[in-house]
Amino acid sequence: MLRKQGLTEKAATEQLVGTSSSAKNELLFSYGINFNDLPNWQKRGVGMYWEQFEKTGTNPVTGQSVVGQRRRLKRDFELPMKDDYGQFIADLSGGDET
């Protein structure tokens, strides 16, 4: 909203640096935007990562049904928050949360 008012990227950023979340919410509200009503992906961002899944196929030699592991790119519009986000990242990276 600050950029739409003509502020440069630098000026808008400087105005928001160090500002509390409640002050940012008040700024949005002054423009008729209720932060709590925004979709989660606009508040938290979007995650894109590989996910494993099972795919059933047919062995062309034997004709038997087989299950294989595949991966696909997942778009996640519902990222977790706070401690749950840390655990989510740890699970994705295969490590423990630190």
N, C-alpha and C positions, 0 to 999 in steps of 0.2 A: 504494500500500500504506500509505503514511503517513496518507493521508486516511481510509482504512478503519479505522485505529487511533484515529481521533478527532481528529487534528491539523487545525487550520484550514488553509485554502489558503495563507495567509500563512506560518504556522509551517512547513508542509511545504516551501514554496519556500525559506524562509530556511535550512532544514536542508540543502537540496541545492545552494544557490548556492555556487560555488567548489569543489565536490566533484569529484574526478577521476572519469573514466569508470570506472576500475577499482573505485573505492569505490562508485559507483552500482551496478555489476555485482554487487559483494559484497552490497550491501543487498538487491538483488533475489534473489540466491542464498540469502540467509538466510530468505527466504519461499518457497523452493522453485521459483524462476523462474530458468531459465538463459537469459540474454539472447540468447545465440547460437542458441538453438533457436526463438526467436520468428520469425514471418514477417517478411520485409523491410518490408512496409507498416507494421507496428507499430513497427519500428525507425527507419524513414526518413520515414514519412508517405506520402500518396497524392497523385499529381499529377493535375490535371484541366486539360486544355487542348484547344484546337481543333487538329484535324489535317486536312490536305487528302487527298482520295482521288479516284480517277477512277470515274465511273459511266457505264455504257453505257446509252443510251436510243435511242429511235426518233424521228426528225423527223416530226411529224404531217403536214407538207405534202408532203414528198418520199418518206417511207417509208424513208429511209436510216438505217442505224445510225450513231449519233454518240457520241463520248465527251466528257463534260463534267466539269469540276472541281467538286467539292462539298466541304463540310467537315462534320465531326461532332465531337461532344464525346468526348474520349478519357479514360478512367480508367486511370491508369498505376500499378500496384501494385509495380513493380520500378524505382524511381528509381536512377540511378547515384550513386556516392559520390565525394567529394573532387574531384580535378581534372576527372574525367569529368562531375561534376554542373555545374561551371562551364561546360564546353563545351556541355552539354545545354541550359542556360539561354540561352547565347549563340546557339545554333542556333534555339531557339524564338523568340527576340526578333529574329532576323535580323541580329544584330551580331556583332562579334568578342569573344572572351573577353578580359577585362581583369584 
